[in-house]
Amino acid sequence: MALTHWLVGSTSLRYVPSPPPGLRVDAIFGPQAQEHDAREMWLGLVVLSAEMAQFDKDGRMDRIPVFSLPLSQDRLSPVRREHTTWYMLVWGLWALGSQISLKYVWPHQVPIFVAEIKGNAGALGAIIIKDSKSTDTVAQLNGSTTDLGATSRRRDSAILSTVGADQGSFVWGANPNLVIRYRFFPERLSPASTLQAFLSAQTYFSWYRQDMQLVDMQAFSVDRRVQIRVHDVKSGSRRQELTWSIARIGMTAVWCQLVMGYNTSTKSFTERQRFQSVSWTYLYKSGEIGHGSLGW
C-alpha cells in the first residue's frame, strides 16, 4: 500500500514527506478472545505517532514511548531494531493504521497483534501490543520507557472545555497558553479515511523540525476522501508564531477530544465519536496563529 502526498496552493512548503523505500507492514493478529475496543486502539495509534513525531527524524530511538490503552490497560509500543529511526516508526504506524482501518472496519474490535515494519533496507522496527497481565513487559523488551497515559494525566489535569457542542473552545493542558476554537459541520466522513488522514499528518510533523515556523501542510487519506489542512496566520507584529510543534500538539488535541471524545484528564471516553468535518483555530495567548480543517 502506498500513499502519495499532495500539497495544493502552498508557497512555504518545499518538501513533501515520502515513506522509506519499500515500506510495508507484516502484521500477525491474535485470536478474537484478545480483542480491543476500536476506540482505544484508534486513539492510541495517533497519540503514539504524534509522540514519536516530535523527535529528530534521523535520530535513533533513545527512549520507548508506551501508550496504555485506556479500556484494556494493555500497552501499545514500538520495538526498536539496530537502525530504527523515529521517522521510520511514524511511517510504520501510518501503514499499520491504514491496514487496521480497512481490515477491522469501525467500530469492529481489533485483536492483539505484532506488526513488523520492513523496507528495502530490511527490518525497520515493530509495533506491538503487550497484554497488561503479561510478565514480559515492554520495558524488558525495549529498555527505558515513557508511559504516555501517565504523561497525559500529569500534563492535562487542568483541561477546561466545552467539548460536545457543535462549536466551542478548549484549553489543552499540555500547553495552557494554547486554546483550540472549533466548529463542526454536517458532512459525515469515513472513519477509516479519517484515521488514515491523521496518521498521514504525523509524517509531516516528523519530517519538519519542531521549532520551525512557516507551517503549511495538506495530508490525505489513502483513498483521498478525507484531507487535513493546517496553515499559519501571518502577522509581523505577533510575538508567537505557529510552529510545527504547536500545530502537532493542537492536532493531537483535536483527535483526542473532538474526534474520539476522549478526556485525557479522566482517561476515559466521555463524548461520542464524531467522524465529520470540523475546522479549528489555534489561539495562543488570545491571538490567532493558525487554522486547521478536517474534511473532503
LINKA-V268453 format. One record per backbone hydrogen bond with DSSP energy under -0.5 kcal/mol. NH is the residue of the N-H (numbers start at 1). CO is the residue of the C=O. E is the energy in kcal/mol with one decimal. If there is no record, write none. Layout:
NH_CO_E, NH_CO_E
This chain:
5_3_-0.6, 14_12_-0.5, 17_15_-0.5, 23_20_-1.7, 24_118_-2.3, 26_116_-2.5, 27_25_-0.8, 28_114_-2.7, 29_27_-0.6, 30_112_-3.9, 34_31_-2.0, 35_32_-1.3, 36_110_-2.5, 38_107_-0.5, 41_37_-1.7, 42_38_-2.7, 43_39_-2.3, 44_40_-2.2, 45_41_-2.0, 46_42_-1.4, 47_43_-2.2, 48_44_-2.6, 49_45_-1.6, 50_46_-2.8, 51_47_-2.0, 52_48_-2.0, 53_49_-1.8, 54_51_-0.9, 55_52_-1.3, 59_56_-1.6, 61_84_-1.0, 64_144_-0.9, 65_63_-0.6, 66_146_-4.0, 67_76_-2.9, 68_66_-0.6, 69_67_-0.7, 69_74_-3.0, 73_69_-2.1, 75_130_-2.4, 76_67_-2.9, 77_75_-0.5, 77_128_-2.3, 78_65_-0.7, 79_126_-2.8, 84_81_-1.2, 86_56_-0.5, 86_59_-1.4, 87_57_-1.5, 89_85_-1.6, 90_86_-2.2, 91_87_-2.0, 92_88_-2.2, 93_89_-2.5, 94_90_-1.8, 95_91_-2.4, 96_92_-2.7, 97_93_-3.1, 98_94_-2.3, 99_95_-1.8, 100_96_-2.7, 101_97_-2.6, 102_98_-1.1, 103_99_-2.4, 104_100_-2.8, 105_103_-0.6, 108_105_-2.9, 110_36_-2.6, 112_34_-1.0, 114_28_-1.8, 115_127_-2.8, 116_26_-2.6, 116_114_-0.5, 117_125_-2.7, 118_24_-3.0, 118_116_-0.6, 119_122_-2.1, 120_21_-2.9, 122_119_-1.9, 124_117_-3.2, 125_117_-1.1, 126_79_-1.6, 127_115_-2.4, 128_77_-2.9, 129_113_-1.5, 130_75_-2.5, 131_129_-0.5, 134_131_-1.8, 137_135_-1.4, 141_137_-1.4, 142_138_-2.4, 143_139_-2.7, 146_64_-2.5, 148_66_-3.9, 148_146_-0.8, 149_66_-0.6, 151_147_-2.2, 152_148_-2.5, 153_149_-1.8, 154_150_-1.9, 155_151_-2.7, 156_152_-2.5, 157_154_-0.6, 159_156_-1.3, 160_171_-0.5, 162_169_-1.2, 164_165_-0.6, 165_162_-1.3, 168_182_-1.8, 170_180_-1.7, 171_160_-2.6, 172_178_-1.8, 173_171_-0.7, 175_172_-2.1, 178_175_-2.6, 179_177_-0.6, 179_283_-2.9, 180_170_-2.6, 181_179_-0.6, 181_281_-2.0, 182_168_-2.5, 182_180_-0.5, 183_279_-2.2, 184_166_-3.7, 185_277_-2.7, 189_275_-3.0, 194_190_-2.2, 195_191_-2.3, 196_192_-2.2, 197_193_-2.2, 198_194_-2.0, 199_195_-2.2, 200_196_-2.4, 201_197_-2.1, 202_198_-1.1, 203_199_-0.6, 203_200_-1.2, 204_200_-0.6, 204_201_-0.9, 205_201_-1.6, 206_202_-2.2, 207_203_-1.4, 208_204_-2.3, 212_209_-1.8, 216_214_-0.5, 217_230_-2.7, 219_228_-2.5, 221_226_-2.3, 224_221_-1.2, 227_295_-3.5, 228_219_-2.8, 229_293_-2.2, 230_217_-2.1, 231_291_-2.3, 232_215_-1.9, 233_289_-1.9, 234_232_-0.5, 238_235_-1.0, 241_239_-0.5, 242_289_-0.5, 244_212_-1.8, 245_210_-2.2, 247_243_-2.6, 248_244_-2.1, 249_245_-2.6, 250_246_-2.7, 251_247_-2.2, 252_248_-2.2, 253_249_-1.9, 254_250_-2.1, 255_251_-2.4, 256_252_-2.7, 257_253_-2.6, 258_253_-0.7, 258_254_-1.2, 259_254_-2.2, 260_255_-2.5, 262_256_-3.3, 263_268_-3.0, 264_262_-0.7, 267_263_-1.3, 268_263_-1.4, 270_261_-1.4, 270_268_-0.9, 271_261_-1.9, 274_259_-2.3, 275_273_-0.5, 276_274_-1.3, 277_187_-2.3, 278_294_-1.9, 279_183_-2.4, 280_292_-2.9, 281_181_-2.5, 282_290_-2.8, 283_179_-2.7, 283_281_-0.7, 284_282_-0.5, 284_287_-3.0, 285_177_-2.0, 285_283_-0.5, 287_284_-1.6, 289_282_-2.7, 290_282_-1.0, 291_231_-2.7, 292_280_-2.9, 293_229_-2.1, 294_278_-2.8, 295_227_-2.3
